[in-house]
């Protein structure tokens, strides 16, 4: 890449950045460039510009751009109906049944419950998620990790080591007029950055939210399919509960087996079915509303909610655990936004899903007003006779599809957590060449399938699974609201009255629901917490050792003078070829290189030290992915390279990593000589130095000034020719095969985490060479033991 590459402060997702923030970003660019130039002239301590620049990419807007053609948006809106809304769309199968578990005591209780369903649907999925939370997407990607990455970019709260070196601050408060909003943002930002507890808590909350969403991915298929298949009892009593359970298991297995075809194909297959489903439940709802009791429209009056609680007291509070099932799958709106766009999900929700669900619940309430005794099977009993079998078939298909929303969401957030160093390596398959963000993870898919089968066989009824389901749903919603408040204060700089209103209205509703579902902890509510505990343990172990390994390499990195001694040593044999050393250390040369030279005293003619860096942004443009710097004088052809990925980038998707790396290295060489000559002239006038922290510039400056354009071209051609000859001689990829053990004197807890838990995960998961698809014939692994 060019050394004078344009700098920017992270990526602001489409719809988040207000004009003031965009303006402050532009001002921050020039401010940081000026600051970097001044630092480079400081003779006592020079900063490594590769480290600083590797944290900055130009503003890049993903597929959620305002310029996207409406045709594509409408296509994605149609797909989203099949992927995103299957879960919330099939909630009418079991909501009234789960709410009135002990029957209906008073006819007006139906109006109270309908009123709560209506206002809950309006406040949570529509207002909170569609119009507020979706704006907090990170460059088109959603989910708990997307919120966390936004916070990490605006405040230095990340614990992942590769993100700590001079992270860019998008909002520079000194460049804006002071006001109360900026003071609040500055105060909160300072508190978070200076509190180690706050940093750990934010990461803990992120892992918890992620684990709960994956728990949703397990419970959604179970309750949806069981509810739909159970409808056959209305037609015949010969079907036992065991048969229903085994039919459900068979359907679930088939669902997970088709995931490998990808969201694109699955979405186009499922979307027409869900559209038919919505047409049926909406039409039947309007029919029942007109036929049985049009007066249920009175439920728009929230007074019926108050009367419901006055009549039923504690039982009314407990019944909230059933009502909250009306908004299951809402988190999928946000988690799956990376598969689609904000605008497409807003269109499909407002035009299809929301009005249809209101009609469906209103029709069921009208039916129950005349048939209190049929509340145990409200959905199928309220279907007009001639439509029963068609509706039964569509219900089963819709229930299968309902599972797709959380499965797709699980894939997205696992990909995000993996790239941020919070999950072990798994295979990421990009399933669509047309739309970014549509991924499939085979290992996770089959683990979810096994978990779903186990839960279905273990619980065997929707009531028990519903108790577990509610906790996972509300817990994730509450965490999302907490992160959103931080974003409102620090990033959006929302007016304090709007923030207070959000907390009082949305926050209060979610906390009341959470208190209700926790009451059923011993009735199945422990299941999502058990899932979360297992997943969080895996994530914590991997992230903890990941950070310790990074700090070990940082403490034992090779200093520049030692590297020069190694490269120019008389006992080192030079051989033709290009060697690529891989590590995750950004701030220098990893200790594995010294270990290699001590055991193999031979070096290739061109050396490239590649550092893999994950940025707290969703995507890095391919043309800005590679950053190069010279490590030694030009005669020795030693380079450092930082390869930057966002958490939604799929590595090695379009062309071989090696080909891209060598091509970008040649581009760097071609631009480096020109930059060097220009920068020397400019710095000589100012009495400064080069801003590269590695090359000592005085003698180099004098030489470069005397080089005319013809000699510059010759130098470029000669160096590029050297790289080409090295490539022809052979390219070798060197990976550190690090054995991690707990150091002597470590506590028993650390020994369990490092020696047993981490090494078990590492042995059973894919390695770095598989991630980059490196040919085994040209790969060399260098073993070294890290005592952490």
VEXVO-803519 format. One line per 10 residues: number of its first residue (from 1); their letters; for each residue y, x, z negated of C-alpha. Coordinates in steps of 0.5 Angstrom, whole numbers, plus 500, padded with zeros to 3 digits. Layout:
VEXVO-803519
NUM = a = Y/X/Z | ... $
END
This chain:
VEXVO-803519
1 = xxxxxxxxxx = 500/500/500 | 507/502/501 | 510/505/495 | 516/501/496 | 512/495/495 | 516/489/493 | 515/487/486 | 515/481/483 | 513/478/476 | 507/474/477 $
11 = xxxxxxxxxx = 505/468/480 | 508/461/478 | 504/455/480 | 507/450/485 | 511/445/482 | 512/449/475 | 517/453/477 | 524/450/476 | 530/453/480 | 533/457/474 $
21 = xxxxxxxxxx = 526/460/473 | 525/462/481 | 532/465/480 | 531/469/474 | 524/472/478 | 529/475/483 | 534/478/479 | 528/480/474 | 525/484/481 | 531/488/482 $
31 = xxxxxxxxxx = 532/489/474 | 525/492/473 | 525/496/480 | 532/499/477 | 528/500/470 | 522/504/473 | 527/508/477 | 531/510/471 | 524/511/467 | 522/516/473 $
41 = xxxxxxxxxx = 527/520/472 | 526/521/464 | 523/528/464 | 520/528/457 | 516/522/458 | 514/519/465 | 511/513/466 | 505/512/471 | 508/508/477 | 501/506/479 $
51 = xxxxxxxxxx = 500/503/472 | 506/499/472 | 506/497/480 | 499/494/479 | 501/489/474 | 506/486/480 | 505/482/486 | 509/478/490 | 510/471/489 | 504/468/493 $
61 = xxxxxxxxxx = 503/460/493 | 496/458/494 | 493/452/498 | 497/447/494 | 503/449/498 | 509/444/500 | 508/446/507 | 501/444/507 | 500/439/513 | 499/431/510 $
71 = xxxxxxxxxx = 493/431/514 | 489/436/510 | 492/433/504 | 489/426/505 | 482/429/507 | 482/433/500 | 484/426/497 | 479/423/500 | 474/429/498 | 477/428/491 $
81 = xxxxxxxxxx = 474/421/490 | 467/423/491 | 468/430/487 | 473/428/481 | 473/421/479 | 465/420/479 | 465/421/472 | 471/416/470 | 469/411/475 | 463/410/472 $
91 = xxxxxxxxxx = 465/409/465 | 465/401/466 | 458/402/466 | 458/403/458 | 465/402/455 | 464/395/452 | 457/396/450 | 459/403/446 | 465/399/443 | 462/393/440 $
101 = xxxxxxxxxx = 455/396/438 | 455/391/432 | 457/385/437 | 463/381/438 | 466/378/431 | 472/375/434 | 474/373/441 | 481/376/440 | 477/383/439 | 476/383/446 $
111 = xxxxxxxxxx = 483/383/448 | 485/388/443 | 480/393/446 | 482/391/453 | 489/393/451 | 487/399/448 | 483/401/454 | 489/399/459 | 494/403/455 | 489/409/454 $
121 = xxxxxxxxxx = 488/410/461 | 495/409/462 | 497/415/457 | 492/420/458 | 489/420/465 | 495/417/469 | 501/420/465 | 499/426/461 | 494/429/467 | 496/426/473 $
131 = xxxxxxxxxx = 504/427/472 | 504/433/467 | 498/437/466 | 497/438/473 | 504/441/474 | 501/447/469 | 496/449/475 | 496/456/476 | 497/457/483 | 493/451/485 $
141 = xxxxxxxxxx = 488/453/479 | 487/448/473 | 483/449/467 | 483/452/460 | 483/459/463 | 489/457/467 | 493/455/462 | 492/461/458 | 493/466/464 | 500/462/464 $
151 = xxxxxxxxxx = 502/464/457 | 499/471/458 | 504/472/464 | 510/469/460 | 508/473/453 | 504/479/452 | 499/475/448 | 493/478/452 | 487/482/449 | 484/484/455 $
161 = xxxxxxxxxx = 486/491/456 | 487/492/463 | 493/487/463 | 496/490/457 | 500/496/461 | 507/493/462 | 505/486/464 | 511/483/468 | 516/478/464 | 517/472/469 $
171 = xxxxxxxxxx = 523/469/465 | 528/475/463 | 532/471/458 | 538/476/458 | 539/474/465 | 540/467/464 | 546/463/460 | 544/463/453 | 542/456/450 | 538/452/445 $
181 = xxxxxxxxxx = 532/452/450 | 532/459/451 | 533/461/444 | 527/457/442 | 523/460/448 | 525/467/446 | 523/465/439 | 516/463/440 | 515/468/445 | 517/473/440 $
191 = xxxxxxxxxx = 512/470/435 | 506/470/439 | 507/477/441 | 508/480/434 | 502/476/431 | 495/479/432 | 492/473/429 | 496/468/434 | 493/473/440 | 486/472/437 $
201 = xxxxxxxxxx = 487/465/436 | 489/463/443 | 483/467/446 | 479/463/441 | 482/456/443 | 481/458/450 | 474/460/449 | 473/453/445 | 476/449/451 | 472/452/456 $
211 = xxxxxxxxxx = 465/451/452 | 467/444/451 | 468/443/458 | 461/446/460 | 458/441/455 | 462/436/458 | 458/438/465 | 451/437/461 | 453/431/458 | 456/427/463 $
221 = xxxxxxxxxx = 450/427/468 | 445/425/462 | 449/419/460 | 451/416/467 | 444/417/470 | 441/413/464 | 446/408/464 | 445/406/471 | 438/407/471 | 437/402/465 $
231 = xxxxxxxxxx = 440/397/469 | 434/395/472 | 432/392/466 | 435/386/468 | 431/385/474 | 424/386/471 | 422/387/463 | 416/391/466 | 420/398/466 | 419/401/460 $
241 = xxxxxxxxxx = 424/406/457 | 420/412/458 | 420/410/465 | 427/410/465 | 428/417/462 | 423/420/467 | 426/417/473 | 433/419/470 | 430/426/470 | 428/426/477 $
251 = xxxxxxxxxx = 435/424/479 | 438/429/475 | 434/435/478 | 435/433/485 | 443/433/484 | 443/440/481 | 438/442/487 | 444/440/492 | 449/444/489 | 448/450/493 $
261 = xxxxxxxxxx = 451/446/499 | 458/446/496 | 463/442/494 | 466/441/501 | 459/438/504 | 457/434/497 | 464/431/497 | 464/428/504 | 457/426/503 | 459/423/496 $
271 = xxxxxxxxxx = 466/420/497 | 464/414/502 | 459/412/496 | 465/412/491 | 469/409/495 | 464/403/496 | 463/403/488 | 471/402/487 | 471/397/492 | 465/393/488 $
281 = xxxxxxxxxx = 467/394/481 | 475/392/483 | 473/386/487 | 468/384/482 | 473/385/476 | 478/381/480 | 473/375/481 | 471/375/474 | 478/375/472 | 480/369/476 $
291 = xxxxxxxxxx = 473/365/475 | 472/366/467 | 479/367/463 | 485/369/467 | 489/369/460 | 486/376/458 | 492/378/462 | 495/377/455 | 492/384/453 | 498/387/456 $
301 = xxxxxxxxxx = 502/386/449 | 500/391/444 | 500/386/439 | 493/385/440 | 491/392/438 | 495/391/431 | 491/385/430 | 484/388/432 | 485/393/427 | 487/388/421 $
311 = xxxxxxxxxx = 481/384/422 | 476/390/423 | 479/395/419 | 474/401/419 | 470/398/424 | 476/398/429 | 477/405/427 | 470/407/428 | 470/403/435 | 475/408/438 $
321 = xxxxxxxxxx = 469/413/439 | 467/407/444 | 473/406/447 | 475/413/449 | 469/413/453 | 473/410/458 | 477/416/460 | 471/421/460 | 472/426/466 | 479/426/465 $
331 = xxxxxxxxxx = 479/433/464 | 476/434/471 | 482/432/474 | 485/439/472 | 479/443/472 | 477/441/479 | 484/442/482 | 482/449/485 | 477/445/489 | 483/441/492 $
341 = xxxxxxxxxx = 491/440/491 | 495/437/486 | 498/432/491 | 491/430/493 | 489/428/486 | 495/425/485 | 495/420/491 | 487/419/490 | 488/417/483 | 495/413/483 $
351 = xxxxxxxxxx = 492/409/490 | 485/408/488 | 482/410/481 | 487/407/476 | 488/400/479 | 481/399/481 | 479/401/473 | 484/396/471 | 481/391/475 | 474/393/473 $
361 = xxxxxxxxxx = 475/393/465 | 480/386/466 | 474/383/469 | 469/385/464 | 474/382/458 | 474/376/462 | 467/375/462 | 466/377/455 | 471/372/453 | 466/366/455 $
371 = xxxxxxxxxx = 459/370/454 | 460/374/447 | 453/375/446 | 452/379/453 | 456/385/450 | 450/389/450 | 449/389/457 | 456/387/460 | 456/391/466 | 450/388/470 $
381 = xxxxxxxxxx = 450/381/466 | 457/380/469 | 455/382/476 | 455/375/481 | 447/374/482 | 447/375/490 | 451/382/489 | 446/385/483 | 441/389/487 | 446/392/492 $
391 = xxxxxxxxxx = 450/393/486 | 444/396/482 | 443/401/488 | 450/403/488 | 451/404/481 | 445/409/481 | 448/413/487 | 455/413/483 | 452/415/477 | 449/421/480 $
401 = xxxxxxxxxx = 456/423/483 | 459/422/477 | 456/428/474 | 459/432/480 | 466/432/477 | 464/436/471 | 459/440/475 | 464/443/480 | 469/444/474 | 464/448/470 $
411 = xxxxxxxxxx = 463/453/476 | 471/453/477 | 472/455/469 | 466/460/469 | 469/464/475 | 476/464/471 | 473/467/465 | 468/472/468 | 474/475/472 | 478/475/465 $
421 = xxxxxxxxxx = 473/479/462 | 470/473/458 | 464/472/461 | 458/476/463 | 457/477/471 | 454/472/475 | 454/471/482 | 460/467/485 | 458/464/492 | 465/461/496 $
431 = xxxxxxxxxx = 462/455/499 | 468/453/504 | 471/457/509 | 476/451/510 | 479/450/503 | 480/456/497 | 477/455/490 | 470/451/492 | 465/455/489 | 458/455/487 $
441 = xxxxxxxxxx = 454/459/481 | 447/459/482 | 445/462/475 | 450/457/471 | 447/451/476 | 440/452/474 | 442/453/466 | 446/446/467 | 440/443/470 | 435/445/464 $
451 = xxxxxxxxxx = 440/443/459 | 441/436/462 | 433/435/462 | 433/437/455 | 438/432/453 | 436/426/457 | 428/427/454 | 431/429/447 | 436/423/446 | 433/418/451 $
461 = xxxxxxxxxx = 439/413/450 | 446/412/452 | 448/411/445 | 446/417/442 | 449/421/448 | 455/417/448 | 457/419/440 | 456/427/443 | 460/426/449 | 466/423/445 $
471 = xxxxxxxxxx = 467/429/441 | 467/434/447 | 472/430/451 | 477/429/446 | 476/436/443 | 478/439/450 | 484/434/451 | 487/436/444 | 486/443/446 | 490/442/453 $
481 = xxxxxxxxxx = 496/438/449 | 496/444/445 | 497/449/450 | 501/445/454 | 506/444/448 | 507/452/449 | 508/452/456 | 513/446/455 | 517/451/450 | 516/458/453 $
491 = xxxxxxxxxx = 516/457/461 | 518/450/463 | 524/450/457 | 523/443/457 | 528/439/452 | 526/439/445 | 527/431/445 | 522/430/451 | 517/435/447 | 517/431/441 $
501 = xxxxxxxxxx = 516/425/444 | 510/428/448 | 507/430/441 | 508/424/438 | 506/419/443 | 500/423/447 | 498/428/441 | 498/422/436 | 493/418/440 | 489/424/442 $
511 = xxxxxxxxxx = 488/426/434 | 487/419/432 | 481/419/437 | 479/425/435 | 478/423/428 | 474/417/430 | 469/421/434 | 468/426/429 | 466/421/424 | 459/420/428 $
521 = xxxxxxxxxx = 458/428/428 | 451/426/425 | 449/421/430 | 449/426/436 | 456/429/435 | 453/436/433 | 451/437/440 | 457/439/444 | 459/443/438 | 452/447/438 $
531 = xxxxxxxxxx = 453/448/446 | 460/451/445 | 457/455/439 | 452/458/444 | 457/459/450 | 462/462/445 | 458/467/442 | 456/469/449 | 463/470/451 | 465/473/444 $
541 = xxxxxxxxxx = 460/478/445 | 462/480/452 | 469/480/451 | 469/484/445 | 464/490/447 | 468/489/454 | 475/491/450 | 472/496/446 | 469/500/452 | 476/500/455 $
551 = xxxxxxxxxx = 479/503/449 | 474/508/449 | 475/510/456 | 482/510/455 | 482/515/449 | 477/520/453 | 481/520/459 | 482/526/463 | 489/529/463 | 492/531/469 $
561 = xxxxxxxxxx = 492/539/467 | 484/538/466 | 483/534/472 | 487/540/476 | 483/545/473 | 476/541/475 | 478/540/482 | 480/547/483 | 475/551/479 | 471/557/482 $
571 = xxxxxxxxxx = 465/554/480 | 465/547/484 | 462/547/491 | 466/543/496 | 462/539/501 | 464/534/506 | 464/527/505 | 468/521/501 | 466/520/494 | 469/513/491 $
581 = xxxxxxxxxx = 468/513/483 | 469/506/480 | 471/504/473 | 476/499/470 | 480/504/467 | 487/503/470 | 491/508/466 | 488/515/468 | 481/518/470 | 475/516/466 $
591 = xxxxxxxxxx = 471/520/462 | 465/519/467 | 468/524/472 | 468/530/467 | 461/528/465 | 459/528/473 | 462/535/474 | 459/538/468 | 452/536/471 | 453/536/478 $
601 = xxxxxxxxxx = 458/542/480 | 460/539/487 | 465/535/489 | 466/532/496 | 472/533/501 | 476/527/499 | 476/523/492 | 478/516/491 | 478/514/483 | 478/506/484 $
611 = xxxxxxxxxx = 480/502/478 | 478/494/478 | 483/490/475 | 484/483/473 | 491/480/473 | 492/474/469 | 494/470/476 | 489/466/480 | 490/470/487 | 492/476/489 $
621 = xxxxxxxxxx = 494/477/497 | 489/481/501 | 494/485/503 | 497/487/496 | 490/488/493 | 490/496/494 | 495/500/491 | 494/508/492 | 497/514/489 | 496/522/489 $
631 = xxxxxxxxxx = 492/525/483 | 493/532/486 | 497/536/491 | 496/534/498 | 491/540/500 | 485/537/495 | 485/530/498 | 484/526/491 | 487/519/490 | 487/514/485 $
641 = xxxxxxxxxx = 487/506/487 | 487/500/483 | 484/494/486 | 487/488/484 | 484/481/483 | 486/474/481 | 481/470/477 | 480/465/483 | 479/471/488 | 472/472/491 $
651 = xxxxxxxxxx = 470/479/492 | 467/482/498 | 468/475/501 | 470/476/508 | 469/484/510 | 465/490/506 | 469/493/500 | 468/500/503 | 471/498/510 | 478/495/507 $
661 = xxxxxxxxxx = 478/501/502 | 478/506/507 | 483/502/512 | 488/501/506 | 487/509/504 | 489/511/511 | 495/506/511 | 498/509/505 | 497/516/508 | 501/514/514 $
671 = xxxxxxxxxx = 507/511/510 | 506/516/504 | 509/522/508 | 515/518/510 | 517/515/504 | 516/522/500 | 521/525/505 | 526/519/504 | 525/519/497 | 526/526/496 $
681 = xxxxxxxxxx = 533/526/499 | 535/520/495 | 533/523/489 | 536/530/490 | 543/527/491 | 542/524/484 | 539/530/481 | 532/526/479 | 525/527/480 | 520/523/484 $
691 = xxxxxxxxxx = 517/516/480 | 510/518/481 | 508/521/474 | 503/525/477 | 506/530/482 | 511/535/480 | 517/534/485 | 521/540/485 | 518/545/490 | 515/539/494 $
701 = xxxxxxxxxx = 522/536/495 | 524/543/498 | 518/543/503 | 519/536/505 | 526/537/507 | 524/542/512 | 519/538/515 | 522/534/521 | 519/528/524 | 514/531/529 $
711 = xxxxxxxxxx = 511/535/523 | 511/529/519 | 507/526/524 | 502/532/525 | 501/532/517 | 499/525/518 | 495/525/523 | 491/531/520 | 490/528/513 | 488/522/517 $
721 = xxxxxxxxxx = 483/526/521 | 480/529/514 | 479/522/512 | 475/520/518 | 471/527/518 | 469/525/511 | 467/518/512 | 463/521/518 | 460/526/513 | 458/520/509 $
731 = xxxxxxxxxx = 461/516/504 | 458/516/497 | 459/510/491 | 459/513/484 | 458/508/478 | 458/509/471 | 451/507/468 | 454/507/461 | 449/506/455 | 453/502/450 $
741 = xxxxxxxxxx = 451/504/442 | 454/503/436 | 457/509/433 | 454/512/426 | 457/508/420 | 458/502/424 | 457/496/420 | 451/491/421 | 455/486/425 | 457/491/430 $
751 = xxxxxxxxxx = 451/494/431 | 448/487/432 | 453/485/437 | 453/492/441 | 446/494/440 | 442/488/441 | 447/482/444 | 451/486/449 | 445/490/451 | 441/484/452 $
761 = xxxxxxxxxx = 446/480/456 | 447/487/460 | 440/488/462 | 439/481/464 | 445/480/469 | 447/483/475 | 451/490/476 | 457/492/479 | 454/495/485 | 451/488/487 $
771 = xxxxxxxxxx = 458/485/486 | 461/489/491 | 454/489/495 | 454/497/496 | 448/499/500 | 443/502/495 | 442/508/500 | 449/511/499 | 450/509/491 | 449/514/485 $
781 = xxxxxxxx = 449/512/478 | 452/517/473 | 449/515/466 | 453/516/460 | 453/514/453 | 459/510/449 | 459/510/442 | 463/504/440 $
END
